Amino acid sequence: MIRTGFIFLGIVFLTIPSLMAQWDLSGELNAVGRYPMGKNQRFNFAPEDQRMPFWFVSNQRGRFAEDTKVGAWVNARSTYEFNRKTELEIGGGVLARDGGKENFFLDEAYVKLKFSWLDVVVGLKQMKENTRGLSATNDNMLWSLNAKPMPGIQVKTNRPVMVLPDAGIALEAAWNEYLMGDDRFVTETRLHYKYLKLVYTDPLDNLELKFGVHHFAQWAGDSPATGSQPKDFNDYLKVFFGGGGDGKTPLANHLGMYELRMRKSLRNEWDLNLIYNYMFESFQGAQLSNLPDGRYAVFLDSRKDRRLVNGILYEFYYTRNQNILNTTSYQNEDYFNSSSVYPSGWTNQRRILGLPFFDYDEEQDAVVGNKFVAHHIGLSGEMFNPFVSYPYQLLLSYIYKDGRHGKYYTPNREVFAGIFSLGLWRKFVDVDAQIGIEVSSVANPIYGLGLQVSKRF
């Protein structure tokens, strides 16, 4: 898969120059240097085995390992507009870094066809960043920016599609199929993902209400314990409709989420967003037996970037119930784990796919911590004068971790993590500085400094 991706990427970059007259080319080049500092080290360079602070690694699109100090990546895309409603985009990117198991790999390699209301993507493509990058989970509790993207096929609406215009009722939908790779217990696992969202809009009150259902399923693949998993078309149809197998041999590992959202415009200058994510891993959980678990968020977003504060986000996470009091066989959802067939759980390339507050242990190849309470605050804005502006971003997180039901941490863990980013230069190139911190009740504090240089073209 990787070799094929590099061939595809080479074709992209060799073809684009000859089509410059018809195609629009854009991209960016990034170089990052980061230095960790342990307790009482002040500004001395850290030992080689010291890891980076939490937010220097988490939600970085899988680009940095815990010991990565230097990295660089380039991404380019070219678009061709057939008409006002149809556009073709070809993109790719590569990344080089120190640390981790891989030092050079594909960051993107895709083809995208965009219609007036529908997007079709084939290949490896990074996800869009939401909520100004302030969310701890990119606005989706089950799929953050914490891991590398997976190759696959994506078909989704790019805007709400009206089905009852007079009533203000619209739909958003997506259907996706991915390959999860070989770096897991069950190799060549396939991932099915779809969602359907019902949208109500009242233009008079500047109000939008949204309810969505997300469905994920890991299926197929080759297991060293049980052999080749079911993977024909009839099996796929069962997976698509949430089938779980014959009771003895699970067909898939299912994961679901309900999404509730309200957006209210305030004086045409700010948008107030109230958000709730409820996750479940069984039919019992789908019946709301996991309450009050979930993500609760308030996001105030400015319609103007040039403000001292243009985005404020607060998120509260609670995962301590997990249907543990149920007396049936569905007791304990054990979020992000699947010990029966897919023990690597909700991970990709050894990293959590969802909210990075879940703890993954690489030696056990399992999620060892999924019971916690967390508070997260994000703040963004610009400090400016008539001549220059200095954009900034602040993320602060506090997590109280219990471990898992039946396998609790001893003692329980408290973690505080933060990162502050400041744009220092915005001319020929962009220069941003970062300060990170991670303080834990069971480990020494970790601090870090970072510098990123970016050039867009």
Summary of the structure (lengths in Angstrom):
residues: 457
radius of gyration: 22.5
end to end distance: 28.8
largest distance: 68.8
contacts: 1469
relative contact order: 0.13
helix: 9%
strand: 53%
